[in-house]
Amino acid sequence: MCMMPVEVCAERKEWHEVVRRVTRQLLPDVNARFGEKLWTLLSYASKHDQIKIVDLLVRYKNINLNATNADGMTAMHEAAKHNHLQVLSILLRAGADPNLHNRQGETPLDLATSDGCQIFELEEVHAEKLRGPLQPCPHCTFENPHDTLQCKMCQMDLAKSEDAVAVLMQRIQLLEEAQLCSICEELPKDTVFTCGHETCMSCAEKLTNCPNCREPITARIRRFV
């Protein structure tokens, strides 16, 4: 058993002792820095793919998920760089920021492998589902969260698109109503009088004068719709 500070135990790779202390919350300062690179225990454990330790650390109330070392590298940078996919997923779900830049100007996504990029995409979808139901973009049908103003796929403005769709739906409704018989308002217009006006056949059979221009009905011409 390592009797040294937990940071020294980590540097010696005595991970069982680190797990024991983290589990029992025997850390004086969970965000303490150590080593030449000024690691935090979270970033050091992320670099070395210590999944259990990372999972325990992110549950600490005062943990700094985005603490950087001397190179500006966060725990997520380390996980992405070394392709530690489970650690990457844990950090993303815990709320670590994937948009921070290190001293080289790189984000974790810049350092990620193709597999790591897939983790970023999957966790983004997961986070969006947790935020609420999705709405399909009327331009490309990509599903976006309801609070998104711009489609993530085609970059079209969703707010304006929704207004356009509402106007379009209103026009469609008006067109549909224009096709209905103006008397019963249920059946489609399918019978034409000599004056040019129309009703449904059911109503036309009961009329002697056109309901629109009042001209006598001398013929009823059925058309199929």
N, C-alpha and C positions, 0 to 999 in steps of 0.2 A: 504494500500500500504506500502510495506517495504521500509524504508528510509535508511536502512543499506547497506553496500557493497553487491554486488550480491552474493558473496560466503555465506554470513550470511543468505541471503534470501533463498538460496538453502538448507542450513542446517535446516532452519525453515520450509522447504517444501512449501514455497510460490512460487510455480512454475509459476503462472501467471505473477508475477513480473519478474521472471528470463526470461521468454519468451519475455516479453516486452523489456527488456534491450538488450537481445541478438538480437532480431529482429531489433532494432534501432541502433545496434552496439555501445552500451554505455558501453563497457567493456574497461577499461584502459589497461588491459593485459589479453588476452584471455587464456594465459597459466599460469596464476598466481596460486600458490599453497595455500592451506588452510587446517586447521584442523590438528589433531594429525597424520593422515595418509598421510598428504601432498597431498591431492587430487588436481586435476585440475577440472575445471567445467565440462569438457568433460567426465572424468572418473567417477565423482560423478553422473552426469546425466545418464551415461550408467548403473551404478550400480542400479539406481532407475527407470530404464526403461522409462526415459523421452524422448520418440521417437522424438517429435517435436524439443526439445532443441538440441538433438544430431544432427538431420538433419540440423538445422540451424548452429550449431557450425562447422561442417565439411566443411562448405562453406567459412569460414574465411580463407583469404589468408595465414596468418601466424600461423594457428592452428598447434599444434604439436600433431598429431594423436597417436603417440607412447610414449607420456610422461608417466612416471611410478610414482607410489606413494611410500611410505616408504617400502612397501612389494614387490616392483618391479612389481606391477600389472598395466597393461595398461587398457585403456578403453575397449579394446577387451577382455582382461582377465575377466573383471567384467561382460561384457555382456554374455560371454560364461558360466561363473560360475553360473550366476543366470538365465540362459536359456532365456535371452531376445532376441528372434530371430530376430525381426525387427531391433533392434539396432545393432545386430551382422551383419546383411546384409548391413545396411547403412555404417558401419565402413569398411567392406570389400570392398565395391564398392568405398569408398572414398580413398582407398589405404593404410589403416592401415596394419601393418606387423603382420601376424598371426604366425610368427615363433619366436617371442621374448620369452625369458624365465623369469619367476619371480624368487624371491629369493629361491623358493622351486625347481627350475629347471623345472617348468611346462610351457608349451605353452598354448595359448587359446584352441587349439584343445584337449589338455590333459584334460582340465576342462569341455569341452563341453558334453552335453547330446547327446543321439542318434539323437534327432531332430536338435541339434546344429551342429552335424557332417554332417548332410544332407545339412545344410545351407552352410557349408564350401565347400562341394562338388559341390553344385549348383552354387555358386558364382565363383568357379574355372572354371567351364565350361563356365559360362558367360564371364569371363575375357578372356579366350582362344578364344572365338568367336570374341571378340572385337579386339584381336591382329591380327586376320586374318583367312583365311580358314584352315580347318583341313586336315591332311593327314592320311589315314589308314595305320596301321602297317601291313606289308606283312606277319608277323608271326601270329598275333592274331586278326587282323582287328580293334583293338582299334584305335580311331581317336585321333591323337595328333596334336598340333600346328605345323606349318611348321618350326618354329625355334627350335623345340625340337630335341635333338641329341639322346635321349634314350627313348624308349617307356615306358610310365608311367604304363602300365599294365604288360607287360612281361619282361621289362627291357632290351630288345634286342637293339643293336646299330642300330639306324635308318639310319645313313649315310651309313654304310656298307650294310644294307639291301637294300637300294635304288640302290647301285651299283650292288648288286647281282640280283635284279629284272631287271635292265637294261640289264645285260648280258643275263639273261634268255629270255627276250623279243627279244633280238637280235638273239638268237638261234632259237626261235620259228619262227621268220621271215625267217631265212635261211631254216628251214625245210619246211615251207610253199612254199617258192620259189622253193625248190627242187622238189616239187610235181607238179609244173606247166610245161607245155610244153615249151621246150627251143626255139621253133620256134615262136609261137604266143604269148607266155608268158601271156596267159589269161586263157586258159582252162587247166584242170588237165590232166596229163599223164594217158591214159586209153587204149592205144594200144601198144602191144609188137610185135617187129619184131623177125625173127628167129635168128638174131645176139644177141638178148637180150636187145637192146636199146628200148627206148619208146618215143612216142609223143602222142598228142591227136588224136582222130579218124579223126577230121576235117583235120588236117595237113597230117596225114598218108595216106589219100586217094589221096593226090596230089603228093606224093613222089614216086620215083622209086628206089632211093638209100637211105640208112640210112644216116641221116645228121651227125652222129657221126663217124662211121667207113667207110662209103661210100660203104658198101657191097650192092649188089642188094637185093631189097625187094621181097621175094618170098611168104611171108605169113604175114597177119596182124591178130593178135590175140587180140580180144577185152576183156578187163577185166573191171569189174564194180567197181567204187570207190565211 
